[in-house]
Amino acid sequence: MITKVSGDILLSDVQAIAHGVAPHDHFNQGLALALRDRFPVMAKDFRHYCHQNHPKAGGAWLWAGPEGVVINLMTQEAAPDERANPGKATTHNVDHALKELRKLIETEKLTSVALPRLATGVGGMDWAEVEALIVKHLGNLDIPVIVYEAYQKGVKAQEKLAKAA
């Protein structure tokens, strides 16, 4: 059940927030930066995970801490070196990352998830294309999937978190 809202995803009542990053991302732009500021241990754990596992674009990594659950969807290509910015997102990577997100939702028995306009900011993709992939992979889940279509800092969105009957 997908619900589109406007507001601040950081004020969401969902169990997990999913967002797009690149393997070895520095979390220095957009929502990734806000999540790094809110969950500094998550960013540190992600760096450790990347150095240990060398993930590829198209994957997903779930972090759970006492403050919340964040799912890092690797929608962008890794930066060519430590000083460079990550590459752009691709349809292939977003498609695979959303497949991985669905697997994580089912395996971890998550009860709700929120996403921003995935891969459209720093990732550079067209929202209509990404939205179609979200519907394809998450549209028939029986948990609330909240898509934050418009960011409004400090505004709590009207989320519908009750399960569909």
DSSP file (Angstrom, degrees, kcal/mol; ACC not computed):
  #  RESIDUE AA STRUCTURE BP1 BP2  ACC     N-H-->O    O-->H-N    N-H-->O    O-->H-N    TCO  KAPPA ALPHA  PHI   PSI    X-CA   Y-CA   Z-CA
    1    1 A M              0   0    0      0, 0.0   144,-2.8     0, 0.0     2,-0.5   0.000 360.0 360.0 360.0 108.8    0.0    0.0    0.0
    2    2 A I  E     -a  145   0A   0    137,-0.3     2,-0.4   142,-0.2   144,-0.2  -0.796 360.0-174.4 -96.8 129.9    1.8    3.1   -1.3
    3    3 A T  E     -a  146   0A   0    142,-2.7   144,-3.1    -2,-0.5     2,-0.4  -0.989  13.8-147.1-121.9 130.7    0.9    6.5    0.2
    4    4 A K  E     +a  147   0A   0     -2,-0.4     2,-0.3   142,-0.2   144,-0.2  -0.838  27.9 166.3 -99.2 133.6    2.4    9.7   -1.2
    5    5 A V  E     -a  148   0A   0    142,-2.6   144,-2.2    -2,-0.4   145,-1.1  -0.870  32.0-131.9-138.3 168.9    2.9   12.6    1.2
    6    6 A S  E     +a  150   0A   0     -2,-0.3     2,-0.3   143,-0.2   152,-0.3  -0.971  59.8  71.6-120.0 141.6    4.7   15.9    1.6
    7    7 A G  E    S-a  151   0A   0    143,-2.6   145,-1.2    -2,-0.4     2,-0.7  -0.979  85.9 -38.3 152.4-162.4    6.8   16.6    4.7
    8    8 A D    >   -     0   0    0    147,-3.3     3,-2.3    -2,-0.3   149,-0.3  -0.880  38.4-156.9-103.5 110.0   10.0   15.8    6.5
    9    9 A I  G >  S+     0   0    0     -2,-0.7     3,-1.6     1,-0.3    -1,-0.1   0.759  91.5  67.2 -59.2 -25.8   10.9   12.2    6.3
   10   10 A L  G 3  S+     0   0    0      1,-0.3    -1,-0.3    -3,-0.1   146,-0.1   0.652  98.0  53.3 -70.7 -13.5   13.0   12.5    9.4
   11   11 A L  G <  S+     0   0    0     -3,-2.3    -1,-0.3   144,-0.2    -2,-0.2   0.285  84.7 128.8 -98.9   8.3    9.7   13.1   11.4
   12   12 A S    <   -     0   0    0     -3,-1.6   102,-0.1     1,-0.1    -3,-0.0  -0.258  55.3-147.6 -66.1 149.5    8.2    9.9   10.0
   13   13 A D        +     0   0    0      3,-0.0    -1,-0.1     0, 0.0    -3,-0.0   0.278  59.2 121.7 -96.5   7.8    6.6    7.3   12.3
   14   14 A V  S    S-     0   0    0      1,-0.1    99,-0.1     2,-0.1     3,-0.1  -0.191  71.5-121.7 -68.6 163.6    7.6    4.4   10.0
   15   15 A Q  S    S+     0   0    0     97,-0.2    54,-0.7     1,-0.2     2,-0.4   0.854  92.4  21.5 -72.8 -35.4    9.7    1.5   11.2
   16   16 A A  E     -cb  69 113A   0     96,-1.2    98,-2.1    52,-0.1     2,-0.5  -0.989  60.9-150.8-139.3 143.4   12.4    2.0    8.5
   17   17 A I  E     -cb  70 114A   0     52,-2.2    54,-2.9    -2,-0.4     2,-0.4  -0.963  16.9-163.2-109.4 128.0   13.6    4.8    6.3
   18   18 A A  E     +c   71   0A   0     96,-3.1     2,-0.3    -2,-0.5    54,-0.2  -0.893  15.8 165.4-109.4 142.3   15.2    3.8    3.0
   19   19 A H  E     -c   72   0A   0     52,-2.2    54,-3.3    -2,-0.4     2,-0.4  -0.970  35.0 -99.2-151.2 163.7   17.3    6.2    0.9
   20   20 A G  E     +c   73   0A   0     -2,-0.3     2,-0.2    52,-0.2    54,-0.2  -0.698  45.4 148.7 -93.8 137.5   19.7    6.1   -2.0
   21   21 A V  E     -c   74   0A   0     52,-2.8    55,-2.0    -2,-0.4    54,-0.9  -0.816  39.6-110.2-143.6-177.0   23.5    6.1   -1.7
   22   22 A A    >   -     0   0    0     -2,-0.2     3,-1.8    52,-0.2    55,-0.2  -0.873  46.3 -86.3-115.2 154.9   26.5    4.8   -3.5
   23   23 A P  T 3  S+     0   0    0      0, 0.0    56,-0.5     0, 0.0    34,-0.1  -0.395 120.7  14.5 -54.9 139.0   28.9    2.1   -2.2
   24   24 A H  T 3  S+     0   0    0     22,-0.2    23,-0.1     1,-0.2    55,-0.0   0.725  94.2 175.3  63.8  24.6   31.5    3.8    0.0
   25   25 A D    <   -     0   0    0     -3,-1.8    -1,-0.2     1,-0.1    25,-0.1  -0.237  32.8-145.5 -61.1 147.9   29.3    7.0    0.1
   26   26 A H        -     0   0    0     21,-0.0    -1,-0.1    56,-0.0    21,-0.0   0.467  27.6-132.0 -93.1  -3.8   30.5    9.8    2.4
   27   27 A F        +     0   0    0      1,-0.1     9,-0.1     9,-0.0    16,-0.1   0.927  63.8 133.7  53.8  48.7   26.9   10.8    3.4
   28   28 A N        +     0   0    0      8,-0.1     2,-0.3     5,-0.0    -1,-0.1   0.238  52.0  55.2-115.5  13.4   27.7   14.4    2.6
   29   29 A Q  S >> S-     0   0    0      0, 0.0     4,-1.3     0, 0.0     3,-0.7  -0.994  98.2 -28.0-144.6 149.4   24.7   15.5    0.6
   30   30 A G  H 3> S-     0   0    0     -2,-0.3     4,-1.7     1,-0.2     3,-0.4  -0.044 119.0  -9.9  56.4-141.9   20.9   15.6    0.8
   31   31 A L  H 3> S+     0   0    0      1,-0.2     4,-2.7     2,-0.2    -1,-0.2   0.843 132.1  62.3 -62.6 -35.1   19.0   13.1    2.9
   32   32 A A  H <> S+     0   0    0     -3,-0.7     4,-2.4     1,-0.2    -1,-0.2   0.908 104.4  48.2 -58.3 -41.5   22.2   11.0    3.4
   33   33 A L  H  X S+     0   0    0     -4,-1.3     4,-2.5    -3,-0.4    -1,-0.2   0.916 111.1  49.8 -64.5 -43.7   23.8   14.0    5.2
   34   34 A A  H  X S+     0   0    0     -4,-1.7     4,-1.9     1,-0.2    -2,-0.2   0.889 112.6  47.7 -62.5 -39.0   20.7   14.5    7.4
   35   35 A L  H  X S+     0   0    0     -4,-2.7     4,-3.2     2,-0.2    -2,-0.2   0.879 110.1  52.2 -69.6 -37.6   20.7   10.8    8.3
   36   36 A R  H  < S+     0   0    0     -4,-2.4    -2,-0.2    -5,-0.2    -1,-0.2   0.910 110.5  48.7 -62.9 -41.6   24.4   10.9    9.1
   37   37 A D  H  < S+     0   0    0     -4,-2.5    -2,-0.2     1,-0.2    -1,-0.2   0.887 118.0  40.4 -64.3 -38.4   23.8   13.8   11.4
   38   38 A R  H  < S+     0   0    0     -4,-1.9    -2,-0.2     1,-0.2    -1,-0.2   0.862 130.7  25.8 -78.3 -37.0   21.0   12.0   13.1
   39   39 A F    >X  +     0   0    0     -4,-3.2     4,-1.3    -5,-0.1     3,-0.9  -0.619  65.9 166.4-127.3  70.0   22.6    8.6   13.2
   40   40 A P  H 3> S+     0   0    0      0, 0.0     4,-1.8     0, 0.0     5,-0.1   0.823  78.5  57.8 -58.9 -31.5   26.4    9.1   13.2
   41   41 A V  H 3> S+     0   0    0      1,-0.2     4,-2.9     2,-0.2     5,-0.2   0.861 100.6  57.9 -66.2 -34.4   27.0    5.5   14.2
   42   42 A M  H <> S+     0   0    0     -3,-0.9     4,-2.4     2,-0.2    -1,-0.2   0.924 106.3  47.8 -61.3 -44.6   25.1    4.3   11.1
   43   43 A A  H  X S+     0   0    0     -4,-1.3     4,-2.1     2,-0.2    -1,-0.2   0.906 113.4  47.9 -63.8 -41.0   27.5    6.2    8.8
   44   44 A K  H  X S+     0   0    0     -4,-1.8     4,-2.1     2,-0.2    -2,-0.2   0.922 112.3  48.7 -64.4 -44.3   30.5    4.8   10.6
   45   45 A D  H  X S+     0   0    0     -4,-2.9     4,-2.8     1,-0.2    -2,-0.2   0.862 108.8  54.5 -64.1 -35.7   29.0    1.2   10.4
   46   46 A F  H  X S+     0   0    0     -4,-2.4     4,-2.8     2,-0.2    -1,-0.2   0.923 107.2  49.8 -64.3 -44.3   28.3    1.7    6.7
   47   47 A R  H  X S+     0   0    0     -4,-2.1     4,-2.4     2,-0.2    -2,-0.2   0.929 112.9  47.3 -58.6 -44.5   32.0    2.6    6.0
   48   48 A H  H  X S+     0   0    0     -4,-2.1     4,-2.1     2,-0.2    -2,-0.2   0.932 111.4  50.7 -61.9 -46.4   33.0   -0.5    7.9
   49   49 A Y  H  X S+     0   0    0     -4,-2.8     4,-2.8     1,-0.2     5,-0.3   0.920 111.2  48.6 -56.7 -46.0   30.5   -2.6    6.0
   50   50 A C  H  X S+     0   0    0     -4,-2.8     4,-2.4     1,-0.2    -1,-0.2   0.901 110.9  49.2 -64.8 -41.5   31.8   -1.3    2.7
   51   51 A H  H  < S+     0   0    0     -4,-2.4    -1,-0.2    -5,-0.2    -2,-0.2   0.849 118.4  40.5 -67.0 -32.6   35.5   -1.9    3.6
   52   52 A Q  H  < S+     0   0    0     -4,-2.1    -2,-0.2    -5,-0.2    -1,-0.2   0.861 130.0  24.6 -80.3 -37.4   34.7   -5.4    4.7
   53   53 A N  H  < S-     0   0    0     -4,-2.8    -3,-0.2    -5,-0.2    -2,-0.2   0.575  82.1-143.5-111.5 -12.7   32.2   -6.4    1.9
   54   54 A H     <  -     0   0    0     -4,-2.4    -4,-0.1    -5,-0.3    -3,-0.1   0.930  29.3-156.6  47.1  58.9   33.0   -4.2   -1.1
   55   55 A P        -     0   0    0      0, 0.0     2,-0.3     0, 0.0    -1,-0.1  -0.213   1.9-135.8 -67.4 156.9   29.3   -3.9   -2.1
   56   56 A K    >   -     0   0    0      1,-0.1     3,-1.3   -34,-0.0    18,-0.2  -0.736  31.6 -85.2-107.6 157.9   28.3   -3.1   -5.6
   57   57 A A  T 3  S+     0   0    0     -2,-0.3    18,-0.2     1,-0.2    20,-0.1  -0.351 113.2  47.3 -58.4 142.2   25.7   -0.6   -6.9
   58   58 A G  T 3  S+     0   0    0     16,-3.8    42,-0.3     1,-0.4    -1,-0.2   0.282  92.3 104.8 103.1  -7.4   22.2   -2.3   -6.9
   59   59 A G    <   -     0   0    0     -3,-1.3    15,-2.6    15,-0.3    -1,-0.4  -0.284  56.8-141.9 -94.7-176.1   22.5   -3.7   -3.4
   60   60 A A  E     -D   73   0A   0     13,-0.2     2,-0.4    40,-0.1    13,-0.2  -0.991   6.4-162.5-146.9 148.3   21.0   -2.7   -0.1
   61   61 A W  E     -D   72   0A   0     11,-1.9    11,-2.9    -2,-0.3     2,-0.4  -0.988  11.0-148.4-137.0 125.6   22.3   -2.7    3.5
   62   62 A L  E     -D   71   0A   0     -2,-0.4     2,-0.4     9,-0.2     9,-0.2  -0.796  10.7-170.1 -96.9 131.3   20.1   -2.5    6.6
   63   63 A W  E     -D   70   0A   0      7,-3.0     7,-2.7    -2,-0.4     2,-0.5  -0.983   2.7-172.7-118.3 130.5   21.3   -0.7    9.7
   64   64 A A  E     +D   69   0A   0     -2,-0.4     5,-0.2     5,-0.2   -48,-0.0  -0.989  12.7 160.0-125.7 126.2   19.3   -1.0   12.9
   65   65 A G  E >   -D   68   0A   0      3,-2.9     3,-1.1    -2,-0.5    -2,-0.0  -0.801  56.9 -92.2-131.8 175.4   20.1    1.0   16.0
   66   66 A P  T 3  S+     0   0    0      0, 0.0     3,-0.1     0, 0.0    -2,-0.0   0.764 124.9  52.7 -62.1 -23.0   18.3    1.9   19.2
   67   67 A E  T 3  S-     0   0    0      1,-0.3     2,-0.3   -29,-0.0    -3,-0.0   0.636 123.2 -63.8 -88.1 -15.2   17.2    5.2   17.4
   68   68 A G  E <   - D   0  65A   0     -3,-1.1    -3,-2.9     2,-0.0     2,-0.4  -0.960  50.4 -75.6 157.6-176.7   15.7    3.6   14.3
   69   69 A V  E     -cD  16  64A   0    -54,-0.7   -52,-2.2    -2,-0.3     2,-0.4  -0.973  34.4-174.8-121.5 129.9   16.2    1.5   11.1
   70   70 A V  E     -cD  17  63A   0     -7,-2.7    -7,-3.0    -2,-0.4     2,-0.6  -0.991  10.1-157.8-126.0 132.0   17.8    2.9    8.0
   71   71 A I  E     -cD  18  62A   0    -54,-2.9   -52,-2.2    -2,-0.4     2,-0.8  -0.947   9.3-152.5-111.9 117.4   18.1    1.0    4.7
   72   72 A N  E     -cD  19  61A   0    -11,-2.9   -11,-1.9    -2,-0.6     2,-0.6  -0.796   8.4-161.5 -91.7 109.9   20.8    2.2    2.4
   73   73 A L  E     -cD  20  60A   0    -54,-3.3   -52,-2.8    -2,-0.8     2,-1.9  -0.832  14.6-140.0 -94.5 119.8   19.9    1.5   -1.2
   74   74 A M  E     +c   21   0A   0    -15,-2.6   -16,-3.8    -2,-0.6   -15,-0.3  -0.550  45.1 148.5 -85.4  81.1   23.0    1.6   -3.4
   75   75 A T        +     0   0    0     -2,-1.9    15,-1.2   -54,-0.9    19,-0.3   0.632  53.9  63.8 -88.0 -17.8   21.3    3.3   -6.4
   76   76 A Q  B    S-F   89   0B   0    -55,-2.0    13,-0.2    -3,-0.2     2,-0.2  -0.727  87.6-105.2-109.9 156.8   24.4    5.2   -7.5
   77   77 A E        -     0   0    0     11,-1.2    10,-1.9    -2,-0.3    -2,-0.1  -0.493  46.8 -98.6 -73.1 149.1   27.8    4.0   -8.8
   78   78 A A        -     0   0    0      8,-0.2   -54,-0.1    -2,-0.2    -1,-0.1  -0.313  43.2 -97.5 -65.6 151.5   30.7    4.3   -6.4
   79   79 A A        -     0   0    0    -56,-0.5    -1,-0.1     5,-0.2     3,-0.0  -0.404  28.4-123.1 -65.8 147.4   33.0    7.2   -6.7
   80   80 A P  S    S-     0   0    0      0, 0.0     2,-0.3     0, 0.0    -1,-0.1   0.776  89.3  -0.6 -66.5 -25.0   36.2    6.5   -8.7
   81   81 A D  S >  S-     0   0    0      4,-0.1     3,-1.0     1,-0.0    -2,-0.0  -0.947  86.0 -88.1-154.5 174.5   38.4    7.6   -5.8
   82   82 A E  T 3  S+     0   0    0     -2,-0.3    -3,-0.0     1,-0.2    -1,-0.0   0.763 121.8  47.2 -59.2 -30.0   38.1    8.9   -2.2
   83   83 A R  T 3  S+     0   0    0      2,-0.1    -1,-0.2    -4,-0.0     2,-0.1   0.648  97.1  86.6 -89.6 -15.9   38.0   12.6   -3.3
   84   84 A A  S <  S-     0   0    0     -3,-1.0    -5,-0.2     1,-0.1     3,-0.1  -0.427  79.2-111.7 -87.3 158.1   35.4   12.3   -6.0
   85   85 A N        -     0   0    0      1,-0.1    -4,-0.1    -2,-0.1    -1,-0.1  -0.528  44.6 -93.3 -79.4 154.6   31.6   12.4   -5.8
   86   86 A P        -     0   0    0      0, 0.0    -8,-0.2     0, 0.0    -7,-0.1  -0.173  44.6-102.7 -62.2 162.3   29.6    9.2   -6.5
   87   87 A G        -     0   0    0    -10,-1.9    -8,-0.1     1,-0.2     2,-0.1  -0.154  46.9 -80.0 -74.5 177.8   28.3    8.5  -10.0
   88   88 A K        -     0   0    0    -12,-0.2   -11,-1.2     1,-0.1    35,-0.2  -0.328  47.9-100.4 -76.4 161.8   24.7    9.0  -11.0
   89   89 A A  B     -F   76   0B   0     34,-1.9     2,-0.3    30,-0.3   -13,-0.2  -0.456  37.2-153.6 -75.9 155.8   22.0    6.6  -10.3
   90   90 A T     >  -     0   0    0    -15,-1.2     4,-2.6    -2,-0.1     5,-0.2  -0.929  26.7-118.4-129.9 157.1   20.9    4.2  -13.1
   91   91 A T  H  > S+     0   0    0     -2,-0.3     4,-2.8     1,-0.2     5,-0.2   0.911 116.4  53.4 -57.1 -43.6   17.6    2.4  -13.8
   92   92 A H  H  > S+     0   0    0      1,-0.2     4,-2.3     2,-0.2    -1,-0.2   0.931 111.2  44.4 -58.4 -48.4   19.5   -0.9  -13.5
   93   93 A N  H  > S+     0   0    0      2,-0.2     4,-2.7   -18,-0.2    -2,-0.2   0.909 114.7  47.8 -66.3 -42.4   20.8   -0.1  -10.0
   94   94 A V  H  X S+     0   0    0     -4,-2.6     4,-2.5   -19,-0.3     5,-0.2   0.923 111.2  51.9 -64.3 -43.6   17.5    1.3   -8.7
   95   95 A D  H  X S+     0   0    0     -4,-2.8     4,-1.7    -5,-0.2    -2,-0.2   0.935 114.5  42.0 -57.8 -48.5   15.6   -1.7  -10.0
   96   96 A H  H  X S+     0   0    0     -4,-2.3     4,-2.2    -5,-0.2    -2,-0.2   0.889 113.0  52.9 -68.4 -39.3   18.0   -4.1   -8.3
   97   97 A A  H  X S+     0   0    0     -4,-2.7     4,-2.3     1,-0.2    -1,-0.2   0.886 108.9  50.0 -64.1 -38.6   18.2   -2.0   -5.1
   98   98 A L  H  X S+     0   0    0     -4,-2.5     4,-2.3     2,-0.2    -1,-0.2   0.856 108.0  53.3 -69.1 -34.1   14.4   -2.0   -4.8
   99   99 A K  H  X S+     0   0    0     -4,-1.7     4,-2.0    -5,-0.2    -2,-0.2   0.926 111.0  47.3 -61.2 -43.7   14.3   -5.8   -5.3
  100  100 A E  H  X S+     0   0    0     -4,-2.2     4,-2.5   -42,-0.3    -2,-0.2   0.884 109.0  54.3 -65.2 -38.7   16.8   -6.0   -2.4
  101  101 A L  H  X S+     0   0    0     -4,-2.3     4,-2.7     2,-0.2    -1,-0.2   0.932 107.3  50.3 -60.2 -45.4   14.6   -3.6   -0.4
  102  102 A R  H  X S+     0   0    0     -4,-2.3     4,-2.4     1,-0.2    -1,-0.2   0.922 110.0  50.5 -60.1 -43.2   11.6   -5.9   -0.9
  103  103 A K  H  X S+     0   0    0     -4,-2.0     4,-3.2     1,-0.2     5,-0.3   0.920 111.4  48.3 -60.1 -43.5   13.6   -8.9    0.3
  104  104 A L  H  X S+     0   0    0     -4,-2.5     4,-2.7     2,-0.2     6,-0.3   0.908 109.7  52.2 -63.9 -41.7   14.7   -7.0    3.4
  105  105 A I  H  <>S+     0   0    0     -4,-2.7     5,-1.8     1,-0.2     4,-0.5   0.926 116.6  39.9 -58.6 -45.2   11.2   -5.9    4.2
  106  106 A E  H  <5S+     0   0    0     -4,-2.4     3,-0.3    -5,-0.2    -2,-0.2   0.919 118.6  45.3 -73.0 -44.0   10.0   -9.5    3.9
  107  107 A T  H  <5S+     0   0    0     -4,-3.2    -2,-0.2     1,-0.2    -3,-0.2   0.912 120.1  39.3 -66.7 -43.6   12.9  -11.2    5.7
  108  108 A E  T  <5S-     0   0    0     -4,-2.7    -1,-0.2    -5,-0.3    -2,-0.2   0.482 105.1-129.2 -86.2  -2.9   13.1   -8.7    8.5
  109  109 A K  T   5 -     0   0    0     -4,-0.5    -3,-0.2    -3,-0.3    -4,-0.1   0.908  35.4-170.9  54.5  46.3    9.3   -8.6    8.7
  110  110 A L      < -     0   0    0     -5,-1.8    -1,-0.2    -6,-0.3     3,-0.1  -0.405  18.2-153.7 -67.8 145.3    9.3   -4.8    8.6
  111  111 A T  S    S+     0   0    0      1,-0.3     2,-0.3    -2,-0.1    -1,-0.1   0.618  71.0   0.1 -99.0 -16.0    5.9   -3.2    9.4
  112  112 A S        -     0   0    0     31,-0.2   -96,-1.2     2,-0.0     2,-0.3  -0.951  58.8-166.5-168.4 152.4    6.3    0.1    7.4
  113  113 A V  E     -be  16 145A   0     31,-2.0    33,-2.9    -2,-0.3     2,-0.4  -0.997   6.2-154.9-145.9 145.7    8.9    1.9    5.3
  114  114 A A  E     -be  17 146A   0    -98,-2.1   -96,-3.1    -2,-0.3    33,-0.2  -0.948  11.9-176.4-121.0 145.2    9.4    5.5    4.0
  115  115 A L  E     - e   0 147A   0     31,-2.6    33,-3.2    -2,-0.4   -96,-0.2  -0.975  17.1-138.1-134.4 149.3   11.3    6.6    1.0
  116  116 A P        -     0   0    0      0, 0.0     2,-2.7     0, 0.0    33,-0.1  -0.208  62.1 -62.0 -84.5-170.8   12.1   10.0   -0.5
  117  117 A R  S >  S-     0   0    0     31,-0.4     3,-1.7    30,-0.1     4,-0.4  -0.524  77.6-138.1 -71.3  77.8   12.0   10.7   -4.3
  118  118 A L  T 3   -     0   0    0     -2,-2.7    12,-0.1     1,-0.2    16,-0.1  -0.043  66.7  -4.1 -49.5 133.2   14.7    8.0   -4.6
  119  119 A A  T 3  S+     0   0    0      1,-0.1     6,-2.9     5,-0.1   -30,-0.3   0.559 104.1 102.0  65.4  12.5   17.6    8.7   -6.9
  120  120 A T  S <  S+     0   0    0     -3,-1.7    -2,-0.1     4,-0.2    -1,-0.1   0.664  76.2  46.5-102.0 -18.3   16.2   11.9   -8.3
  121  121 A G  S >  S-     0   0    0     -4,-0.4     3,-0.8     3,-0.1    -3,-0.0   0.807 135.0  -1.3 -84.1 -99.1   18.3   14.5   -6.4
  122  122 A V  T 3  S+     0   0    0      1,-0.2   -33,-0.1     2,-0.1    -2,-0.0   0.836 133.2  62.4 -60.2 -33.5   22.0   13.7   -6.3
  123  123 A G  T 3  S-     0   0    0    -35,-0.2   -34,-1.9     1,-0.1    -1,-0.2   0.774  95.7-144.9 -67.7 -27.2   21.2   10.5   -8.4
  124  124 A G    <   +     0   0    0     -3,-0.8    -4,-0.2     1,-0.2     2,-0.1   0.590  44.8 141.3  79.3  11.8   19.9   12.6  -11.3
  125  125 A M        -     0   0    0     -6,-2.9     2,-0.4     1,-0.1    -1,-0.2  -0.438  58.2-100.3 -87.7 163.7   17.1   10.3  -12.4
  126  126 A D     >  -     0   0    0      1,-0.1     4,-1.9    -2,-0.1     3,-0.5  -0.666  25.7-137.1 -80.3 131.0   13.6   11.2  -13.6
  127  127 A W  H  > S+     0   0    0     -2,-0.4     4,-3.4     1,-0.2     5,-0.3   0.868 100.4  58.7 -60.3 -39.4   10.9   10.8  -10.9
  128  128 A A  H  > S+     0   0    0      1,-0.2     4,-1.7     2,-0.2    -1,-0.2   0.895 108.2  46.6 -58.7 -39.8    8.4    9.2  -13.3
  129  129 A E  H  > S+     0   0    0     -3,-0.5     4,-1.4     2,-0.2    -1,-0.2   0.921 116.1  43.9 -67.7 -44.5   10.8    6.4  -14.1
  130  130 A V  H  X S+     0   0    0     -4,-1.9     4,-2.3     1,-0.2    -2,-0.2   0.909 110.5  55.1 -68.1 -42.2   11.8    5.8  -10.4
  131  131 A E  H  X S+     0   0    0     -4,-3.4     4,-2.5     1,-0.2    -1,-0.2   0.896 105.1  53.5 -58.5 -40.9    8.2    6.0   -9.2
  132  132 A A  H  X S+     0   0    0     -4,-1.7     4,-2.3    -5,-0.3    -1,-0.2   0.883 109.0  49.4 -61.9 -38.3    7.2    3.2  -11.7
  133  133 A L  H  X S+     0   0    0     -4,-1.4     4,-2.3     2,-0.2     5,-0.3   0.879 109.0  52.1 -68.8 -37.4   10.0    1.0  -10.3
  134  134 A I  H  X>S+     0   0    0     -4,-2.3     4,-2.9     2,-0.2     5,-0.6   0.935 111.9  46.1 -62.7 -45.7    8.8    1.7   -6.7
  135  135 A V  H  X5S+     0   0    0     -4,-2.5     4,-1.6     3,-0.2     5,-0.3   0.916 111.8  52.8 -62.4 -43.2    5.2    0.7   -7.7
  136  136 A K  H  <5S+     0   0    0     -4,-2.3    -2,-0.2    -5,-0.2    -1,-0.2   0.913 122.0  28.2 -58.4 -45.7    6.5   -2.4   -9.5
  137  137 A H  H  <5S+     0   0    0     -4,-2.3    -2,-0.2    -5,-0.1    -1,-0.2   0.772 137.0  21.2 -92.2 -27.4    8.5   -3.7   -6.5
  138  138 A L  H ><5S+     0   0    0     -4,-2.9     3,-1.6    -5,-0.3    -3,-0.2   0.516  93.6  93.7-120.6  -8.4    6.6   -2.3   -3.5
  139  139 A G  T 3<<S+     0   0    0     -4,-1.6  -137,-0.3    -5,-0.6    -3,-0.1   0.762  89.1  45.4 -62.9 -28.4    3.1   -1.6   -4.7
  140  140 A N  T 3  S+     0   0    0     -5,-0.3    -1,-0.3    -4,-0.2     2,-0.1   0.267  82.6 119.1-102.9  13.4    1.6   -4.9   -3.7
  141  141 A L    <   -     0   0    0     -3,-1.6     4,-0.1     1,-0.1    -3,-0.1  -0.464  64.2-135.9 -70.7 150.0    3.1   -5.2   -0.2
  142  142 A D  S    S+     0   0    0     -2,-0.1    22,-0.3     2,-0.1    -1,-0.1   0.099  79.8  82.6 -97.7  24.9    0.6   -5.3    2.6
  143  143 A I  S    S-     0   0    0     20,-0.1     2,-0.3   -30,-0.0   -31,-0.2  -0.866  94.8 -88.3-116.8 158.0    2.5   -2.9    4.7
  144  144 A P        -     0   0    0      0, 0.0   -31,-2.0     0, 0.0     2,-0.5  -0.502  37.5-169.5 -66.2 128.2    2.5    0.9    4.5
  145  145 A V  E     -ae   2 113A   0   -144,-2.8  -142,-2.7    -2,-0.3     2,-0.6  -0.973   8.8-161.3-117.7 110.8    5.0    2.3    2.0
  146  146 A I  E     -ae   3 114A   0    -33,-2.9   -31,-2.6    -2,-0.5     2,-0.6  -0.845   2.7-163.3-101.0 120.0    5.2    6.1    2.5
  147  147 A V  E     -ae   4 115A   0   -144,-3.1  -142,-2.6    -2,-0.6     2,-1.2  -0.908  11.0-147.7-106.0 117.0    6.7    8.0   -0.4
  148  148 A Y  E     +a    5   0A   0    -33,-3.2   -31,-0.4    -2,-0.6  -142,-0.2  -0.711  23.1 172.8 -83.8  97.9    7.8   11.5    0.4
  149  149 A E  E     +     0   0A   0   -144,-2.2     2,-0.4    -2,-1.2  -143,-0.2   0.788  67.8  31.4 -79.7 -28.2    7.2   13.3   -2.9
  150  150 A A  E    S-a    6   0A   0   -145,-1.1  -143,-2.6    -3,-0.1     2,-0.4  -0.994  77.9-135.9-134.7 129.1    7.9   16.8   -1.6
  151  151 A Y  E     +a    7   0A   0     -2,-0.4     2,-0.4  -145,-0.2  -143,-0.2  -0.699  22.9 175.3 -85.1 128.3   10.3   17.7    1.2
  152  152 A Q    >   -     0   0    0   -145,-1.2     3,-2.2    -2,-0.4  -144,-0.0  -0.891  31.5-128.4-132.8 102.2    9.1   20.3    3.8
  153  153 A K  T 3  S+     0   0    0     -2,-0.4     3,-0.1     1,-0.3  -145,-0.1  -0.218  88.4   3.7 -54.9 129.0   11.6   20.8    6.6
  154  154 A G  T 3  S+     0   0    0      1,-0.2     2,-0.6  -147,-0.0    -1,-0.3   0.485  98.3 124.3  77.6   3.1   10.1   20.4   10.0
  155  155 A V    <   -     0   0    0     -3,-2.2  -147,-3.3     0, 0.0     2,-0.5  -0.866  55.6-140.8-102.5 122.0    6.6   19.4    8.7
  156  156 A K        -     0   0    0     -2,-0.6  -147,-0.1  -149,-0.2  -144,-0.1  -0.692  23.3-134.0 -80.9 124.2    5.2   16.1    9.9
  157  157 A A        -     0   0    0     -2,-0.5     2,-1.4  -149,-0.3  -150,-0.1  -0.322  17.4-110.2 -75.9 158.4    3.4   14.3    7.1
  158  158 A Q        -     0   0    0   -152,-0.3     2,-0.2    -2,-0.1    -1,-0.1  -0.720  47.6-174.3 -87.7  87.5   -0.1   12.7    7.3
  159  159 A E        -     0   0    0     -2,-1.4     2,-0.8  -154,-0.0   -13,-0.0  -0.587  23.8-143.7 -86.3 146.1    1.0    9.1    7.1
  160  160 A K        +     0   0    0     -2,-0.2   -15,-0.1     1,-0.1    -2,-0.0  -0.868  32.5 160.7-108.0  96.8   -1.4    6.2    6.9
  161  161 A L        +     0   0    0     -2,-0.8     2,-0.2   -17,-0.1    -1,-0.1   0.498  34.2 109.5-100.1  -4.4    0.3    3.5    8.9
  162  162 A A  S    S-     0   0    0      1,-0.1     3,-0.1   -19,-0.1    -2,-0.0  -0.521  78.1-106.6 -70.9 138.3   -2.7    1.3    9.6
  163  163 A K        -     0   0    0     -2,-0.2     2,-0.1     1,-0.1   -20,-0.1  -0.311  34.9-105.2 -63.6 145.5   -2.5   -2.0    7.7
  164  164 A A              0   0    0    -22,-0.3    -1,-0.1     1,-0.1   -22,-0.0  -0.449 360.0 360.0 -67.8 144.5   -4.9   -2.4    4.8
  165  165 A A              0   0    0     -2,-0.1    -1,-0.1    -3,-0.1    -2,-0.1   0.462 360.0 360.0 -80.9 360.0   -7.8   -4.8    5.6
